[in-house]
Each structure stands twice: as structure tokens, then as C-alpha cells.
Amino acid sequence: MSKIGICMAGALLVLLFAAGAAYATVPQACSDGTAYGACSGVNSPSGPGYICWLDDSSPTGTSLISVYSDSATTAMRNQCSCSKYASQGYVLVNNACVKTTCTDTNGGTIGNGACGATKPKACVNGQLVDNSAQCGCPDGKKPASDGKTCIARVGCRWGTISCIPGKEDCKYDSTNANDDGVCTTKPGCAITPSLCDSTQTCDTSVNATGICKTKAGCTYDNPKCNSTQVCISNACTTKTSDVPIINASGTPANSNATVGGIDFTKICPCCPAPAAGAAAMVGLVSYKNWRNRKKDE
């Protein structure tokens, strides 16, 4: 190779080395995509008020720095001033460029720190974030221990506990959002038979849980017999005679008879044989009283 060729090759290598070195020293964009020396915008995760600048500690050699920090220059502050974004709702608060409003879930606008229409959302620097401690939770949920998210409440009111169908009701105060409900036994004799006494029966014709009603029949005064009737075998029967006819067993042959207002079916409805004599005596005395009344008439 001639001396001229060698010189040209050397010159080319020098140019290539210089070009590579120059390329290697060009700062890269910041991690959010902001070009070196440019201001962050409203679409940056950090928001306005930052500039992409050299940072030896960053893998890319650049990072976003606040133009209101001590390391920023006046020129940087003027270049990326928060006031340039005032029309978009940004203001300078405690040396930070923050948005004072949020677009709510219902399309409306709410101020910074306000709760949104959908719990537990709150407006924080232009972003809707979860804040259950401040804004509460939807019905059936309660704030989680982190104070941000919501977790399901436990209780029959919310369906997380099931009451026994037909036997239990879920009782709760609808005006109290913290009342989760308690399963309680339904009132009624069909569920609690002991509610009715021996003179009552459990009627389920109107209410499936049952209502205690007096048993039918004159034994239970339902209905009650009138003055011309006596109650025999739970049925009102018309009296056939005022004089009891005592048979050999000691019981009235006309068992629905009364004397002087005395119902013999209650005195001796089924007297045993040993009581026949006593029953006969009662019959004789009654008969004698009847005859004396007849004579007086």
C-alpha cells in the first residue's frame, strides 16, 4: 500500500472514532420518555414541573429533577414553570406542580382531596385513587386495614350468611350501614309448638309460621253452649229432660239431663260400679226435690 493509501485509511479511522465518541456522549431520554433537556408534561407520570437532566447515578445517565428543587437553575425553573399549565388545572403547592381537579367517574369535576361519586375514590393531585378511610365503601363492604381498599362485610343483610329458609328472618336496621344483620327465629307455633297451650291448635291456613287458635268445640267454649244445651263429647246437645233417670250403673240414662242447674255429665259422666249407690242417692234426692216443686206449682 502506498503512503497515500495509508494516510487515507488512518484519517478514516480517526473520523469513525470521533463519530462514535460523539454518539456515546449524547444524553439519553429519561425513563418516562421525556427528552434530555425537555420539560415533563401532563402525560408524564410525574406531571409538570420537572426537567430531564444529567444524572450520573442513573443507568441511562439522565433523570427527571424538579425545577423547584435546590439543584435546579433559574433557567430550568423558567423553562418548565408550573404556571405554564395553569389552564389545565395545575398550580404550585409546596414547591410541587399539582392538579387541583379530577374528572370523576360520573364525568363530573371534583376538587383536590374531595371524594368521588364512586366509593372509595378520592381526588389526589389530579388522579382518582382509593381512600376508604376518608371516603368510605359501597354498601356491603367496609374499609380494609390498609385504609385504601374495601373488603366484603359479613352478615345475612349482605348475603354472606344465609338464614334457614322458612324458619329464620334476617333482622337489621336499614338506617345503620354498619348493621350486618342477625338471623332470628320466625315467630309462630309451626316453628315453636310450645307457643300454644293445651286448649289451642296451631293454624297455618293464613300464616305459614302458624297462629295459636282456641280448639273448636264446647269443651273449649268455642262455641259456648246456651242455656238450653249441655256439652257432651265436645258438642252442644239440647236438654231432653229436667229429671235425671239413674240407671243401674249409677249414671243418668238421659245423660244430657240437668236438675237445678247441675249438669250430671260433669258430676258423674262415667261413674264406676262402686259409685252406683251414691249416684242413685243423688238421683232420688233430686227426684224428691222435683216433686216438691211440682206440688208448690
C-alpha positions as CSV (number, residue, x, y, z in Angstrom):
1,M,0.0,0.0,0.0
2,S,1.3,3.5,-0.9
3,K,1.9,6.2,1.6
4,I,-1.2,8.0,0.3
5,G,-3.4,5.0,0.9
6,I,-2.1,4.5,4.4
7,C,-2.8,8.1,5.3
8,M,-6.3,8.0,3.9
9,A,-7.1,4.8,6.0
10,G,-5.8,6.4,9.1
11,A,-7.8,9.5,8.6
12,L,-11.0,7.4,8.1
13,L,-10.4,5.5,11.4
14,V,-9.9,8.8,13.2
15,L,-13.2,10.1,11.8
16,L,-15.1,6.9,12.8
17,F,-13.7,7.0,16.3
18,A,-14.7,10.6,16.8
19,A,-18.2,10.0,15.5
20,G,-18.6,7.0,17.9
21,A,-17.3,9.0,20.8
22,A,-19.7,11.8,20.0
23,Y,-22.7,9.5,19.8
24,A,-21.8,7.8,23.0
25,T,-21.8,11.2,24.9
26,V,-25.3,12.2,23.7
27,P,-27.6,12.0,26.8
28,Q,-30.5,9.6,26.6
29,A,-34.1,10.4,27.3
30,C,-35.4,10.0,30.8
31,S,-37.3,6.8,31.8
32,D,-40.8,8.5,31.2
33,G,-39.8,9.3,27.7
34,T,-39.0,13.0,28.2
35,A,-36.1,14.0,26.0
36,Y,-32.9,15.3,27.6
37,G,-33.3,19.0,28.4
38,A,-37.0,18.9,27.9
39,C,-39.8,19.6,30.4
40,S,-42.1,16.9,31.6
41,G,-45.7,17.4,30.6
42,V,-49.2,16.5,31.8
43,N,-48.9,13.0,30.3
44,S,-45.8,12.2,32.4
45,P,-46.3,10.0,35.5
46,S,-44.6,12.8,37.4
47,G,-46.7,15.5,35.9
48,P,-45.4,19.0,35.0
49,G,-42.7,20.8,36.9
50,Y,-39.8,18.5,36.0
51,I,-36.9,18.6,33.5
52,C,-34.9,15.7,32.1
53,W,-31.3,16.3,33.2
54,L,-27.9,14.6,33.6
55,D,-27.7,12.2,36.5
56,D,-24.5,10.1,36.9
57,S,-26.3,7.7,39.3
58,S,-28.9,6.8,36.8
59,P,-28.3,3.8,34.4
60,T,-29.4,6.0,31.5
61,G,-27.3,8.9,32.6
62,T,-30.4,11.1,33.0
63,S,-33.4,11.5,35.3
64,L,-36.2,13.9,36.0
65,I,-35.5,16.6,38.6
66,S,-37.9,19.1,40.0
67,V,-37.4,22.6,38.7
68,Y,-38.3,23.8,42.2
69,S,-35.5,21.8,43.9
70,D,-32.3,23.3,45.1
71,S,-30.3,21.6,42.3
72,A,-32.4,23.3,39.5
73,T,-31.3,26.6,38.0
74,T,-33.4,29.7,37.4
75,A,-33.3,29.0,33.7
76,M,-34.7,25.5,34.3
77,R,-37.4,26.9,36.5
78,N,-38.4,29.5,33.9
79,Q,-38.4,26.9,31.2
80,C,-40.6,24.4,33.0
81,S,-42.6,26.7,35.2
82,C,-45.9,25.2,36.6
83,S,-47.7,28.4,35.6
84,K,-47.5,27.3,32.0
85,Y,-50.0,24.5,32.9
86,A,-52.5,26.7,34.8
87,S,-55.1,26.4,32.1
88,Q,-55.1,22.6,32.6
89,G,-55.8,22.9,36.3
90,Y,-52.2,22.8,37.7
91,V,-51.0,25.1,40.5
92,L,-47.8,25.2,42.6
93,V,-48.4,23.8,46.1
94,N,-45.4,23.4,48.4
95,N,-42.9,23.5,45.5
96,A,-44.8,20.9,43.6
97,C,-46.9,21.3,40.5
98,V,-50.2,19.6,41.2
99,K,-53.5,19.4,39.5
100,T,-56.4,20.8,41.7
101,T,-59.2,18.9,40.0
102,C,-60.1,15.4,38.8
103,T,-62.5,14.0,36.3
104,D,-64.9,11.9,38.4
105,T,-66.3,8.5,37.5
106,N,-69.6,10.1,36.5
107,G,-67.9,12.6,34.2
108,G,-68.1,15.5,36.6
109,T,-65.2,17.5,38.0
110,I,-64.2,17.4,41.7
111,G,-61.5,19.3,43.6
112,N,-58.3,18.0,45.0
113,G,-58.9,16.0,48.2
114,A,-62.6,15.5,47.5
115,C,-64.3,12.1,47.4
116,G,-65.7,10.9,44.1
117,A,-69.1,9.6,43.2
118,T,-67.9,6.0,43.4
119,K,-66.6,4.9,46.8
120,P,-63.8,4.7,47.9
121,K,-62.3,7.0,45.2
122,A,-60.8,10.4,46.1
123,C,-59.1,13.1,44.0
124,V,-55.3,13.3,44.7
125,N,-53.3,15.7,42.5
126,G,-55.5,15.1,39.5
127,Q,-55.7,11.3,39.9
128,L,-58.6,9.2,41.4
129,V,-57.2,6.9,44.0
130,D,-58.7,4.6,46.6
131,N,-59.1,6.1,50.0
132,S,-61.7,4.1,52.0
133,A,-60.6,5.6,55.3
134,Q,-61.7,9.1,54.0
135,C,-64.5,8.3,51.5
136,G,-66.0,5.1,52.9
137,C,-67.1,2.0,51.0
138,P,-70.2,0.9,49.0
139,D,-73.0,-1.0,50.7
140,G,-72.0,-4.4,51.8
141,K,-68.3,-3.5,52.2
142,K,-66.1,-1.9,54.8
143,P,-62.6,-0.3,54.8
144,A,-59.7,-2.7,54.7
145,S,-56.8,-2.4,57.2
146,D,-54.8,-0.5,54.6
147,G,-57.3,2.3,54.7
148,K,-57.4,2.4,51.0
149,T,-59.4,-0.6,49.6
150,C,-62.7,-2.2,50.7
151,I,-63.5,-5.7,51.8
152,A,-66.8,-7.5,52.0
153,R,-68.9,-7.2,55.2
154,V,-70.1,-10.5,56.8
155,G,-73.8,-10.8,57.7
156,C,-77.2,-12.0,56.4
157,R,-78.0,-8.5,55.3
158,W,-75.4,-8.8,52.6
159,G,-76.0,-12.4,51.7
160,T,-72.6,-13.6,53.1
161,I,-74.5,-15.5,55.8
162,S,-77.7,-17.5,54.9
163,C,-80.7,-17.8,57.3
164,I,-82.6,-21.0,57.4
165,P,-85.4,-20.7,54.8
166,G,-88.9,-20.6,56.3
167,K,-87.6,-20.7,59.8
168,E,-85.4,-17.6,60.2
169,D,-85.6,-13.9,59.3
170,C,-82.7,-11.6,58.8
171,K,-83.2,-8.6,61.2
172,Y,-81.2,-5.4,60.8
173,D,-81.6,-1.6,61.0
174,S,-81.8,-0.3,57.4
175,T,-80.7,3.1,58.6
176,N,-77.5,1.8,60.0
177,A,-74.9,0.9,57.3
178,N,-72.8,-0.9,59.9
179,D,-75.6,-3.3,60.9
180,D,-74.8,-6.5,59.2
181,G,-77.9,-8.3,60.3
182,V,-78.7,-11.3,62.6
183,C,-80.7,-14.4,61.8
184,T,-83.6,-14.7,64.2
185,T,-86.3,-17.4,64.5
186,K,-89.6,-16.6,62.9
187,P,-92.5,-16.1,65.3
188,G,-95.1,-18.8,65.1
189,C,-96.3,-22.1,66.5
190,A,-95.4,-24.0,63.4
191,I,-91.8,-23.3,64.3
192,T,-92.2,-23.2,68.1
193,P,-95.1,-25.5,69.0
194,S,-94.8,-24.7,72.7
195,L,-96.4,-21.3,72.0
196,C,-99.8,-22.9,72.0
197,D,-101.4,-24.4,75.2
198,S,-103.5,-27.5,75.6
199,T,-106.7,-25.6,74.7
200,Q,-105.2,-24.3,71.4
201,T,-104.3,-25.6,68.0
202,C,-101.7,-24.2,65.5
203,D,-103.5,-22.8,62.5
204,T,-101.3,-22.4,59.4
205,S,-104.1,-21.6,56.9
206,V,-103.3,-17.9,56.9
207,N,-99.7,-17.7,58.1
208,A,-97.2,-20.5,57.2
209,T,-95.5,-19.9,60.6
210,G,-98.7,-20.7,62.4
211,I,-101.1,-18.8,64.7
212,C,-102.4,-20.3,68.0
213,K,-106.2,-20.5,68.0
214,T,-108.7,-22.0,70.5
215,K,-109.7,-25.5,69.7
216,A,-113.2,-25.9,68.3
217,G,-116.0,-27.4,70.5
218,C,-117.9,-26.6,73.6
219,T,-115.3,-28.2,75.8
220,Y,-113.2,-25.1,75.0
221,D,-116.2,-22.7,74.9
222,N,-115.8,-22.4,71.2
223,P,-118.7,-22.1,70.8
224,K,-120.2,-21.9,74.3
225,C,-123.4,-23.8,74.8
226,N,-126.6,-21.8,75.5
227,S,-128.9,-22.3,78.5
228,T,-131.0,-25.0,76.7
229,Q,-127.9,-27.1,75.9
230,V,-125.3,-29.2,77.6
231,C,-121.8,-30.0,76.3
232,I,-121.5,-33.7,75.6
233,S,-118.4,-35.1,73.8
234,N,-117.4,-31.6,72.9
235,A,-120.7,-30.9,71.2
236,C,-123.6,-28.8,72.4
237,T,-126.7,-31.1,72.8
238,T,-130.3,-29.9,73.6
239,K,-131.5,-31.0,77.0
240,T,-134.3,-33.7,76.9
241,S,-135.5,-33.7,80.5
242,D,-135.1,-31.8,83.7
243,V,-135.1,-35.1,85.7
244,P,-132.1,-37.4,85.5
245,I,-133.0,-41.1,85.1
246,I,-130.4,-43.1,87.0
247,N,-129.7,-46.5,85.6
248,A,-128.1,-49.5,87.3
249,S,-124.6,-48.3,86.7
250,G,-125.2,-45.1,88.6
251,T,-125.2,-42.8,85.6
252,P,-128.1,-40.8,84.1
253,A,-129.8,-42.7,81.4
254,N,-130.6,-39.4,79.8
255,S,-127.1,-38.2,80.2
256,N,-127.8,-34.7,78.9
257,A,-130.3,-34.0,81.7
258,T,-129.8,-31.5,84.5
259,V,-131.5,-30.8,87.7
260,G,-131.5,-27.4,89.4
261,G,-128.8,-26.2,87.0
262,I,-126.5,-29.2,87.8
263,D,-125.0,-30.9,84.8
264,F,-124.8,-34.6,85.6
265,T,-122.5,-35.3,82.8
266,K,-119.9,-33.3,84.7
267,I,-120.8,-34.8,88.2
268,C,-120.8,-38.4,87.1
269,P,-120.2,-38.8,83.4
270,C,-118.8,-42.3,83.7
271,C,-119.2,-43.4,87.3
272,P,-117.7,-46.8,88.2
273,A,-119.9,-49.6,89.7
274,P,-118.9,-48.8,93.4
275,A,-120.3,-45.4,92.9
276,A,-123.7,-46.6,91.7
277,G,-125.2,-46.3,95.2
278,A,-124.1,-42.8,95.7
279,A,-125.3,-41.8,92.3
280,A,-128.7,-43.4,93.0
281,M,-129.0,-41.4,96.2
282,V,-128.3,-38.2,94.3
283,G,-131.0,-39.3,91.8
284,L,-133.6,-40.0,94.5
285,V,-132.9,-36.7,96.3
286,S,-133.2,-34.8,93.0
287,Y,-136.4,-36.6,92.2
288,K,-137.9,-35.7,95.6
289,N,-137.0,-32.0,95.1
290,W,-138.6,-32.1,91.7
291,R,-141.9,-33.5,93.0
292,N,-141.9,-30.9,95.8
293,R,-141.6,-28.1,93.2
294,K,-144.4,-29.6,91.2
295,K,-146.7,-29.6,94.3
296,D,-145.9,-26.0,95.0
297,E,-146.8,-25.1,91.5
